[in-house]
Amino acid sequence: RVGGTQGGSQLAPSPRNLLDMDTFSKSDPVVVLFVQGSGSSEWKEFGRTEVIDNTLNPDFVRKFVLDYYFEEKQNLRFDVAVLGAQDFLGQAFVALGEVIGSQRGRLERALTGVPGKRCGTILLLAEELSNCRDIVTMQLCANKLDKKDFFGKSDPFLVFYRSNEDGTFTICHKTEVVKNTLNPVWQPFTIPVRALCNGDYDRTVKIDVYDWDRDGSHDFIGEFATSYRELSRAQSQFTVYEVLNPRKKCKKKKYVNSGTVTLLSFSVESEFTFVDYIRGGTQLNFTVAIDFTASNGMPSQPTSLHYASPYQLSAYALALKAVGEIIQDYDSDKLFPAYGFGAKLPPDGKISHQFPLNNNAENPSCAGIEGVLESYLQSLRTVQLYGPTNFAPVINQVAGTAAQVTDGSQYHVLLIITDGVISDMLQTKEAIVT
């Protein structure tokens, strides 16, 4: 790309006045984003929001983060649907540049696609993301919240919003609902600082307190405002906020508050990127395991994944070369252990699910990707393709090697090149998990 990426942009979709497809309640919408590749007419799903029950005007916590390229037209399609029922509520087409270039990064488009029906609109809000990689973990509780349920107390939950440059607010988190209490204690939760305030520590964070109702018409209990900087002070002391309901405050002269919310804990950790780890000295250790089972076909036949013509490497060799040549740049010694599995080995025809391609059990490492390719081709000429296709032995082998270094300085990558038929699925799952 000539201009290169202009950075990550967050898109927040907010449909409005959606079609109501439910008989006894409102729709349960989800937004699915599709992107169109450069020079292609094919649409591919990029991601989807969470489902929100019983609403025609959803505000989703889950946003879409896309890289923006100034010199490219990046076509987007937003489909709004009712998940499960497969009801289609409408769609909108837009270019990413249109949203970013619109006034204050806000663009509203009509939803179309349901013949003879007004499908409502979708509001798109774009914001360039900061480079802040910190992650916050916090826990809150409340005391003496207003009673909202006729036959019970309240079912409280919190909704966090971050302020936008134009004075509006965008939802960034919802807590779980705590049933039938005026003194809830919510579970600790984790949120990126970029989502909470986009790296601006003094940006207003508004927190609403609601009483959950099954039909989606949640009762507003009250609200309070804070900021990341103010929240972070709770690392050394509890912070108590008054929950205020502006309407009740105007009506009642003796109104004090609708309860209080206390920030019990607040901690910050940095989320390191791949580049951070590499710059910090982390070494990648690359191991390859190649499928030598009979299901791959005879290497002399063009239909085999092991077949190499006079003009081109085999499919397996091409895959190895494509991945290995990238990873080897991050491996200082350029020595790669290489194994085969699922073959009968000479001279006695014993089946092996983990044999060194260089025929050296004491040191299975090959010098560079070219050394791995050379050993692979040599093994192909000497072993008999057989079976079954067992992954667990080689996974356990690499996992055992990785477990020997616990200071985080070594990162192990295992590339398994196979035709996709796994015989020891249960053992493979256990090897990966444990």
ABEGO torsion letter per residue (X at the ends): XAAEBAEBBBBBBBBBGBBBABAABBBBBBBBBBBBBBGBABBBBAEBBBBBBGBABBBBABBBBBBBBAABBBBBBBBBBBBGAGBBAEBBBBBAAAAAABBGGBBBBBBBGBBGBBAEBBBBBBBBBBABABBBBBBBBBBGBBBABAABBBBBBBBBBBBBAAGBBBBABBBBBBBGBABBBBBBBBBBAAAAAGGBAABBBBBBBBBBBAAGBBBBAEBBBBBAAAAAAAAABBBBBBBBBAAAAAABAABABAEBBBBABBBBBBBBBAAAAAAAGBBBBBBBBBBABAAAEBAABAABAABBBAABBBAAAAAAAAAAAAAAAABAAGBBBBBBBGBBBOAAGBBBABBBAAGBAABABBBEAAAAAAAAAAAAAABBBBOBBBAAAAAAAAAAAAAABAAGABBBBBBBBBAGBBABAAAAAAAAAX
